[in-house]
């Protein structure tokens, strides 16, 4: 029982990183930022489709966090 509780605490603490698993990006070649909120004001200039991707994918595309969401 004690081991199960410790395992549950460990999994809970290590799986929460305080950062969203999914983010929003403007699906264009010129995009430079990812956004935590779908309706971030930084996405208002997007002339293409706004899509939801994983944080990992956004970083693999070389995108940084939007300055409006620090």
Backbone as a ProteinNet text record, in pm:
[ID]
protein_1_A
[PRIMARY]
XXXXXXXXXXXXXXXXXXXXXXXXXXXXXXXXXXXXXXXXXXXXXXXXXXXXXXXXXXXXXXXXXXXXXX
[TERTIARY]
81.9	0	86.3	191.3	280.2	350.1	392.1	458.4	363.2	237.2	138.1	114.8	108.6	88.6	209.9	328.4	449.7	457.6	419.7	420.8	321.1	203.1	101.4	150.5	212.6	266.5	376.1	464.4	573.1	519.3	424.6	367.6	296.7	223.5	152.3	249.3	353.4	448.8	531.8	568.4	653.2	574.6	444.8	367.4	315.9	312.2	266.7	387.3	394.1	507.6	467.6	337.8	293.1	277.9	301.8	292.2	190	113	9.7	71.4	1.7	47.3	16.9	-92.8	-131	-125.4	-84.5	-74.4	-135.4	-147.8	-208.8	-105.3	-110.4	-17.6	-91	-35.2	-83	-15.7	-94.9	-42	10.2	119.3	183.3	333.8	400.7	546.3	618	557.3	620.8	594.5	519.3	486.7	613.5	618.7	736.2	702.8	572.5	531.6	424.9	419.5	307.2	233.2	107.6	19.2	-50.4	-63.3	-128.3	-280	-330.9	-474.9	-513.7	-624.2	-671.2	-702.7	-745	-783.5	-683.8	-557.2	-450.8	-447.4	-424.4	-419.9	-304.7	-203.6	-92.8	-133.6	-244.9	-294.8	-388.7	-421.4	-519.2	-471.3	-341.3	-287.8	-274.5	-306.5	-292.1	-389.8	-337.9	-420.4	-447	-395.6	-413.4	-495.6	-505.7	-580.1	-501.6	-570.7	-510.8	-536	-427.5	-440.3	-384.5	-432.7	-382.5	-280.2	-163.6	-56.6	0.3	81.6	148.2	259.6	291.9	401.9	530.6	550.1	669.5	676.8	563.8	562.5	591.3	534.2	558.8	707.8	769.6	912.6	996.5	954	1025.6	1018.7	912.8	900.1	982.3	1045.4	1129.9	1051.4	931.5	848.3	877.3	863	881.2	746.7	737.6	615.3	587.4	463	418.7	448	490.6	523.2	402.9	283.9	163.1	129.5	192.8	157.2	269.5	357	466.2	414.9
-119.4	0	125.8	124.6	239.6	266.3	159.1	172.9	230.1	188.5	238.1	387.4	433	575.4	656	606	675.1	680.9	573.8	572.3	673.1	679.6	774.6	917.9	948.5	1082.8	1114.5	1021.1	1040.8	1068.2	986.9	1003.9	1138.4	1176.1	1303.8	1420.9	1418.4	1529.3	1538.2	1427.2	1430.9	1453.4	1426.2	1445.8	1588.1	1664.3	1802.9	1892.4	1961.7	2050.4	2196.5	2226.4	2364.6	2426.3	2351.6	2402.1	2319	2385.7	2315.2	2211.3	2097.6	1994.7	2033.9	2108.3	2153.2	2304.6	2355.3	2499.3	2532.4	2659.9	2705.1	2779.8	2755.4	2823.4	2869.5	2970	3010.8	2916.6	2848.3	2746.7	2811.8	2886.2	2950.1	2931	2942.1	2924	3033.4	3150.9	3263.3	3270.6	3175.5	3178.6	3165.7	3242.9	3240.7	3207.9	3211	3195.6	3088.5	3031.2	2945.2	3014.5	2976.4	3045.7	2945.3	2980.1	2892.9	2900.6	3014.4	3036.1	3048.7	2986.4	2988.2	3129.9	3215.3	3350.4	3456	3419.2	3512.4	3627.4	3747.9	3862.2	3851.9	3773.1	3751.5	3673.1	3601.6	3525.9	3608.8	3728.4	3808.5	3847.5	3851.4	3887.4	3767	3648.1	3527.1	3530.2	3520.1	3519.7	3376.9	3280.1	3139.1	3072.7	2943.9	2868.9	2861.8	2880.2	2859.2	2713.1	2642.2	2500.1	2469.3	2358.5	2311.1	2201.1	2214.4	2115	2088.3	1987.3	1961.8	2064.3	2087.7	2178.6	2128.8	1998	1939.2	1972.9	1959.8	1990.8	2138.1	2224.6	2368.3	2399.3	2338.3	2362	2301.2	2186.8	2126.3	2215.7	2294.1	2389.5	2515.8	2523.6	2638.5	2757.2	2734.3	2843.3	2870.4	2996.5	3040.1	3084.1	3093.4	3137.3	3283.6	3312	3448.1	3542.4	3660.1	3759.2	3807.9	3794	3834.5	3735.4	3619.7	3514.8	3477.9	3570.4	3542.5	3511.9
0	0	0	83.6	92.7	-40.8	-108.8	-238.2	-342.6	-338.7	-434.9	-415.9	-292.6	-264.2	-311.2	-281.9	-325.8	-477.7	-544.2	-690.4	-745.4	-687.6	-731	-713.9	-601.7	-577.3	-678	-703.9	-799.5	-939.6	-983.9	-1118	-1128.9	-1026.7	-1027.5	-1035	-955	-952.9	-1079.8	-1137.3	-1255.7	-1383.8	-1382.8	-1504.6	-1516.9	-1407.9	-1414.2	-1429.5	-1542.6	-1565.6	-1568.1	-1545.1	-1541.6	-1678.9	-1782.6	-1919.2	-1993.7	-2075.8	-2151.3	-2243.5	-2258.6	-2351.8	-2495.5	-2515.2	-2648.7	-2654.1	-2768.3	-2789.7	-2924.6	-2953.4	-3078.6	-3160.8	-3291.5	-3380.9	-3506.1	-3571	-3701.7	-3801.3	-3879.3	-3970.7	-4098.8	-4084.1	-4199.3	-4188.8	-4300.2	-4300.4	-4224.1	-4213	-4144.9	-3995.3	-3941.2	-3798.2	-3714.7	-3605.8	-3519	-3373.5	-3338.4	-3199.4	-3183.4	-3062.3	-3025.5	-2912	-2892.3	-2800.5	-2709.5	-2582.7	-2486.2	-2496	-2541.3	-2553.1	-2699.9	-2734.3	-2873.2	-2921.5	-2830.1	-2870.6	-2821.2	-2812.8	-2775.2	-2875.7	-2826.8	-2918.2	-3017.9	-2985.5	-3078	-3202.5	-3194.4	-3310.3	-3397.7	-3354.7	-3428.4	-3568.7	-3590.4	-3721.3	-3816.1	-3767	-3848.3	-3965.5	-4085.7	-4206.3	-4255	-4182	-4214.5	-4105.2	-4111.7	-4011.5	-3880.1	-3768.7	-3636.7	-3601.4	-3569.8	-3539.8	-3401.6	-3344.6	-3215.4	-3242	-3181.4	-3194.8	-3056	-3045.3	-2918.2	-2898	-2773.4	-2742.1	-2806.7	-2805.7	-2866.8	-3015.8	-3085.8	-3229.4	-3254.1	-3172.4	-3188.4	-3171.7	-3072.6	-3050.4	-3162.6	-3215.6	-3328.3	-3452.2	-3464.1	-3574.7	-3550	-3433.5	-3400.2	-3344.7	-3295.7	-3244.7	-3097.8	-3058.8	-2920.8	-2864.6	-2732.4	-2666.7	-2700.6	-2729.3	-2760.1	-2643.3	-2672.3	-2569.5	-2490.5	-2543.8	-2472.3	-2361.7	-2359.2	-2265	-2169.3	-2140	-2045.6	-1909.1
[MASK]
++++++++++++++++++++++++++++++++++++++++++++++++++++++++++++++++++++++

